[in-house]
Amino acid sequence: MTTPLRRSLGVPDAVVIGLGAMVGAGIFAALAPAAGAAGSAAGLLTALGVAAVVAYCNAMASARLAALYPESGGTYVYGRERLGPFWGYLAGWAFVVGKTASCAAMALTVGGYLWPERAHAVAVAAVVALTAVNYRGVQKSALLSRVIVAGVLAVLAAVVTVSFAGVPEGGPGLGGEVAAGGVLQAAGLLFFAFAGYARIATLGEEVRDPARTIPRAVPLALGIALVVYALVAVAVLLVLGPLALAHSPAPLADAVRAAGSSRLVPVVAAGAAVAALGSLLSLVLGVSRTTLAMARDGYLPAGLAAVHPRFRVPHRAELAVGAVVAVAAATADVRGAIGFSSFGVLVYYGIANASAWTLGRRHRPLAVLGLAGCGALAAALPLASVLAGAGVLAVGVVAYAVSRGRPAPPRP
């Protein structure tokens, strides 16, 4: 019999974990490359809206499915149950691979802000520390996420306030041409900053009353994140303009500096590091739970399905994920990891929307819009990211064809 995880998370904790995954390093890092792709302030804000619409469709699909299947694994479970074992496996593979790259990017962001000369070493240390926190139980992780989210929101509020107060007369404004291709690529890059709401769904086995909690928590977390992102994007654009933003390695720090508040630059840098820690914490939670689900079904080593008898967490899966992320953080490049991660996660949510389509006519309009949006954003990403992502997915398909997995064990 499979040992169940402990159900300890209510709506506030679930919202905080989702926010911890979204309102993180993405907003500190994704604005610059997205501005470069969009080409104008209007294009960037349009891209933010497009990314939000696709994220909303994905969020509603995930919430509805999670209420029906309150198990660890997220779309891995939904694809398996609604579309068949192969699609569940492909979703799980895309999620684990894509989010492992995302974990490495977040860890490297921590290192880059705290100690640039030793960024890789700091990144590995961050992975080890947060793996230890997760090992002690999801409730402790939720508590740490609440502290991190509060600190990051305070820093972002300071950036917005200072930037609006320091907008120069005759500044760049929010206009400009809007090119469809640039908007789609920018939206694909900005999607990286949104792709955290489903962390709530992947923790379905640890949520109290999932049929009520998950559908409330997912859109609430997404709505809060969208408001925060829109305020930050407008404030930074008004101070720096799209061209300076596109070339800035630290756009939020440059914004407060340009607004005449250089003393806040170290605070913003610290906030970015804390935000990356929050994202990393939630990401490792989600990847380890999907790893647990795939191990239960025989697609990954059976030992990874073990649940700690005291802490009731998938401790072996967490240790394995932590080890892989630590190796990636010691060797990876941040920008390449972001594009690769976005491709894998968009494939994952495409399968979520396809799964939601099977729930009935009432759910199909959003599911179709979400599926089309995921496909469009994935195809619009930089070519290197598309090719690398497609190659890794092909490896997963070959592995599935060779092994076919073990027969699913009886569930409790």
ROPA-667027 format. One line per 5 residues: their letters; for each residue x, y, z of C-alpha. Coordinates in steps of 0.1 Angstrom, whole numbers, plus 5000, padded with zeros to 4 digits. Layout:
N
A) X Y Z ~ ... .
// end
This chain:
412
MTTPL) 5000 5000 5000 ~ 5013 5035 4991 ~ 5018 5057 5021 ~ 4998 5089 5017 ~ 5012 5124 5024 .
RRSLG) 4999 5146 5052 ~ 4971 5170 5043 ~ 4981 5202 5062 ~ 4976 5231 5037 ~ 4946 5254 5037 .
VPDAV) 4938 5282 5012 ~ 4962 5308 5027 ~ 4991 5284 5027 ~ 4984 5272 4992 ~ 4981 5308 4979 .
VIGLG) 5015 5317 4996 ~ 5032 5287 4980 ~ 5019 5297 4946 ~ 5030 5333 4951 ~ 5064 5321 4963 .
AMVGA) 5068 5303 4930 ~ 5055 5332 4909 ~ 5065 5365 4926 ~ 5101 5355 4926 ~ 5132 5360 4905 .
GIFAA) 5112 5360 4873 ~ 5101 5395 4877 ~ 5137 5406 4885 ~ 5152 5389 4855 ~ 5125 5383 4828 .
LAPAA) 5116 5420 4821 ~ 5148 5428 4803 ~ 5149 5400 4777 ~ 5111 5404 4772 ~ 5115 5441 4766 .
GAAGS) 5142 5433 4740 ~ 5119 5409 4722 ~ 5088 5432 4724 ~ 5107 5463 4711 ~ 5084 5489 4727 .
AAGLL) 5067 5497 4760 ~ 5033 5490 4745 ~ 5046 5457 4731 ~ 5059 5446 4765 ~ 5027 5454 4783 .
TALGV) 5007 5436 4756 ~ 5029 5406 4760 ~ 5023 5407 4797 ~ 4986 5406 4790 ~ 4990 5377 4766 .
AAVVA) 5011 5357 4791 ~ 4985 5364 4818 ~ 4956 5352 4796 ~ 4975 5319 4788 ~ 4984 5315 4824 .
YCNAM) 4948 5320 4835 ~ 4936 5293 4811 ~ 4962 5270 4824 ~ 4954 5279 4860 ~ 4917 5271 4856 .
ASARL) 4925 5238 4838 ~ 4949 5229 4866 ~ 4925 5239 4893 ~ 4895 5219 4879 ~ 4916 5188 4874 .
AALYP) 4933 5191 4908 ~ 4899 5191 4925 ~ 4891 5158 4907 ~ 4925 5142 4912 ~ 4939 5155 4945 .
ESGGT) 4972 5135 4942 ~ 5008 5146 4940 ~ 5020 5149 4904 ~ 4998 5176 4888 ~ 4994 5173 4851 .
YVYGR) 5013 5140 4851 ~ 4982 5126 4869 ~ 4956 5145 4849 ~ 4971 5134 4816 ~ 4974 5098 4827 .
ERLGP) 4938 5097 4839 ~ 4921 5118 4811 ~ 4943 5111 4780 ~ 4962 5079 4787 ~ 4995 5068 4802 .
FWGYL) 5017 5082 4775 ~ 5004 5118 4778 ~ 5007 5116 4815 ~ 5043 5104 4812 ~ 5051 5132 4786 .
AGWAF) 5037 5158 4809 ~ 5057 5145 4839 ~ 5089 5143 4818 ~ 5084 5179 4805 ~ 5077 5192 4840 .
VVGKT) 5106 5175 4858 ~ 5132 5184 4831 ~ 5119 5219 4825 ~ 5115 5227 4862 ~ 5149 5212 4871 .
ASCAA) 5164 5238 4847 ~ 5142 5264 4864 ~ 5156 5254 4898 ~ 5191 5258 4885 ~ 5183 5292 4871 .
MALTV) 5168 5304 4905 ~ 5198 5290 4924 ~ 5222 5308 4901 ~ 5202 5340 4905 ~ 5208 5338 4943 .
GGYLW) 5245 5334 4937 ~ 5246 5361 4912 ~ 5231 5387 4936 ~ 5248 5376 4968 ~ 5283 5368 4956 .
PERAH) 5288 5372 4918 ~ 5324 5359 4919 ~ 5313 5327 4935 ~ 5278 5324 4921 ~ 5280 5287 4914 .
AVAVA) 5292 5278 4948 ~ 5265 5299 4965 ~ 5239 5284 4942 ~ 5248 5249 4953 ~ 5247 5259 4989 .
AVVAL) 5213 5274 4984 ~ 5200 5241 4969 ~ 5214 5221 4998 ~ 5199 5244 5024 ~ 5164 5245 5009 .
TAVNY) 5164 5207 5002 ~ 5170 5203 5040 ~ 5140 5226 5047 ~ 5117 5206 5024 ~ 5129 5174 5039 .
RGVQK) 5115 5185 5073 ~ 5080 5188 5060 ~ 5058 5209 5037 ~ 5043 5229 5066 ~ 5077 5243 5074 .
SALLS) 5082 5251 5037 ~ 5049 5269 5036 ~ 5060 5290 5067 ~ 5092 5299 5050 ~ 5074 5308 5018 .
RVIVA) 5051 5332 5037 ~ 5082 5350 5051 ~ 5099 5352 5017 ~ 5067 5364 4999 ~ 5062 5392 5024 .
GVLAV) 5098 5404 5020 ~ 5097 5403 4982 ~ 5064 5422 4980 ~ 5078 5449 5003 ~ 5108 5453 4980 .
LAAVV) 5087 5454 4949 ~ 5064 5480 4966 ~ 5094 5502 4973 ~ 5106 5499 4936 ~ 5071 5509 4923 .
TVSFA) 5068 5538 4947 ~ 5103 5552 4941 ~ 5100 5547 4903 ~ 5066 5565 4900 ~ 5079 5594 4922 .
GVPEG) 5110 5597 4900 ~ 5095 5596 4865 ~ 5114 5623 4845 ~ 5095 5650 4827 ~ 5090 5641 4790 .
GPGLG) 5100 5605 4798 ~ 5097 5576 4774 ~ 5061 5569 4781 ~ 5042 5537 4774 ~ 5036 5539 4736 .
GEVAA) 5053 5524 4706 ~ 5046 5499 4678 ~ 5033 5464 4687 ~ 5046 5436 4664 ~ 5029 5402 4667 .
GGVLQ) 5061 5381 4665 ~ 5079 5402 4692 ~ 5049 5402 4715 ~ 5046 5364 4713 ~ 5083 5358 4720 .
AAGLL) 5081 5384 4749 ~ 5050 5367 4763 ~ 5068 5333 4761 ~ 5097 5347 4781 ~ 5074 5365 4806 .
FFAFA) 5055 5332 4810 ~ 5085 5320 4830 ~ 5076 5345 4857 ~ 5040 5333 4858 ~ 5046 5295 4858 .
GYARI) 5042 5288 4895 ~ 5005 5287 4902 ~ 5004 5250 4894 ~ 5027 5243 4923 ~ 4995 5243 4943 .
ATLGE) 4981 5216 4921 ~ 5012 5194 4923 ~ 5008 5195 4961 ~ 4972 5182 4958 ~ 4978 5153 4982 .
EVRDP) 4989 5177 5010 ~ 4960 5201 5007 ~ 4930 5200 5030 ~ 4896 5197 5013 ~ 4912 5199 4978 .
ARTIP) 4879 5202 4959 ~ 4874 5236 4977 ~ 4909 5248 4984 ~ 4926 5243 4950 ~ 4900 5261 4928 .
RAVPL) 4901 5291 4952 ~ 4938 5293 4957 ~ 4951 5290 4921 ~ 4932 5320 4905 ~ 4937 5340 4937 .
ALGIA) 4975 5335 4936 ~ 4976 5342 4898 ~ 4955 5374 4902 ~ 4978 5388 4929 ~ 5009 5381 4908 .
LVVYA) 4994 5398 4877 ~ 4987 5430 4896 ~ 5022 5431 4911 ~ 5038 5424 4877 ~ 5018 5451 4859 .
LVAVA) 5027 5477 4885 ~ 5064 5468 4883 ~ 5065 5468 4845 ~ 5048 5501 4841 ~ 5069 5518 4868 .
VLLVL) 5102 5505 4853 ~ 5092 5514 4818 ~ 5083 5549 4828 ~ 5117 5554 4843 ~ 5140 5535 4820 .
GPLAL) 5121 5531 4787 ~ 5121 5499 4767 ~ 5155 5503 4751 ~ 5174 5509 4784 ~ 5153 5482 4801 .
AHSPA) 5162 5457 4773 ~ 5199 5462 4779 ~ 5198 5463 4817 ~ 5213 5433 4836 ~ 5195 5443 4868 .
PLADA) 5164 5464 4856 ~ 5148 5469 4890 ~ 5180 5481 4906 ~ 5187 5504 4876 ~ 5152 5518 4878 .
VRAAG) 5155 5529 4914 ~ 5190 5543 4906 ~ 5176 5563 4877 ~ 5148 5575 4899 ~ 5173 5591 4922 .
SSRLV) 5173 5565 4950 ~ 5206 5548 4948 ~ 5205 5539 4985 ~ 5178 5513 4977 ~ 5200 5494 4952 .
PVVAA) 5214 5470 4978 ~ 5179 5464 4991 ~ 5166 5456 4957 ~ 5196 5432 4951 ~ 5188 5415 4984 .
GAAVA) 5152 5413 4975 ~ 5161 5396 4942 ~ 5181 5370 4961 ~ 5153 5363 4985 ~ 5128 5361 4957 .
ALGSL) 5150 5335 4939 ~ 5152 5315 4972 ~ 5114 5316 4974 ~ 5110 5304 4938 ~ 5136 5277 4944 .
LSLVL) 5119 5265 4975 ~ 5085 5260 4957 ~ 5101 5246 4926 ~ 5119 5218 4944 ~ 5086 5210 4962 .
GVSRT) 5068 5206 4928 ~ 5095 5187 4910 ~ 5099 5162 4939 ~ 5061 5155 4941 ~ 5059 5148 4903 .
TLAMA) 5090 5126 4907 ~ 5071 5108 4935 ~ 5041 5102 4913 ~ 5061 5089 4884 ~ 5081 5066 4906 .
RDGYL) 5048 5052 4920 ~ 5038 5043 4885 ~ 5071 5027 4875 ~ 5084 5054 4852 ~ 5112 5063 4876 .
PAGLA) 5131 5041 4901 ~ 5107 5026 4927 ~ 5129 5038 4956 ~ 5119 5074 4948 ~ 5083 5067 4958 .
AVHPR) 5093 5063 4995 ~ 5076 5086 5021 ~ 5094 5094 5053 ~ 5076 5077 5082 ~ 5080 5108 5105 .
FRVPH) 5079 5138 5082 ~ 5055 5123 5057 ~ 5073 5138 5027 ~ 5088 5120 4996 ~ 5123 5123 5011 .
RAELA) 5142 5102 4986 ~ 5126 5121 4957 ~ 5135 5154 4974 ~ 5171 5143 4979 ~ 5174 5131 4943 .
VGAVV) 5160 5163 4929 ~ 5182 5183 4952 ~ 5213 5164 4939 ~ 5204 5169 4902 ~ 5197 5206 4907 .
AVAAA) 5229 5211 4926 ~ 5249 5196 4897 ~ 5230 5217 4872 ~ 5235 5249 4893 ~ 5273 5241 4894 .
TADVR) 5275 5240 4856 ~ 5245 5258 4839 ~ 5239 5292 4823 ~ 5210 5313 4837 ~ 5196 5327 4804 .
GAIGF) 5197 5293 4786 ~ 5180 5276 4815 ~ 5151 5301 4814 ~ 5143 5295 4777 ~ 5146 5258 4781 .
SSFGV) 5124 5258 4811 ~ 5097 5278 4794 ~ 5095 5254 4765 ~ 5091 5224 4788 ~ 5065 5240 4811 .
LVYYG) 5044 5252 4781 ~ 5043 5216 4768 ~ 5033 5205 4803 ~ 5004 5230 4804 ~ 4994 5222 4769 .
IANAS) 4987 5187 4781 ~ 4968 5201 4811 ~ 4945 5220 4788 ~ 4940 5190 4766 ~ 4931 5170 4797 .
AWTLG) 4906 5197 4808 ~ 4889 5196 4774 ~ 4877 5161 4783 ~ 4858 5174 4813 ~ 4828 5185 4792 .
RRHRP) 4815 5213 4770 ~ 4814 5239 4797 ~ 4852 5237 4802 ~ 4862 5235 4765 ~ 4864 5272 4754 .
LAVLG) 4891 5280 4780 ~ 4909 5247 4774 ~ 4911 5253 4736 ~ 4923 5289 4742 ~ 4949 5276 4767 .
LAGCG) 4962 5248 4744 ~ 4965 5272 4714 ~ 4982 5298 4736 ~ 5008 5273 4749 ~ 5016 5261 4714 .
ALAAA) 5020 5297 4701 ~ 5042 5308 4729 ~ 5064 5277 4728 ~ 5069 5280 4690 ~ 5078 5317 4694 .
LPLAS) 5106 5312 4719 ~ 5142 5316 4707 ~ 5152 5288 4683 ~ 5179 5274 4705 ~ 5154 5269 4733 .
VLAGA) 5129 5252 4710 ~ 5154 5228 4695 ~ 5169 5219 4729 ~ 5135 5214 4744 ~ 5122 5193 4715 .
GVLAV) 5154 5172 4717 ~ 5149 5164 4754 ~ 5113 5156 4748 ~ 5123 5132 4721 ~ 5147 5115 4745 .
GVVAY) 5118 5111 4769 ~ 5096 5096 4742 ~ 5123 5071 4733 ~ 5128 5061 4769 ~ 5090 5056 4772 .
AVSRG) 5089 5034 4741 ~ 5118 5013 4753 ~ 5107 5007 4789 ~ 5070 5012 4788 ~ 5072 5015 4826 .
RPAPP) 5062 4990 4852 ~ 5025 4982 4857 ~ 5010 5007 4881 ~ 5009 4993 4917 ~ 4976 4991 4936 .
RP) 4966 5025 4951 ~ 4952 5028 4986 .
// end
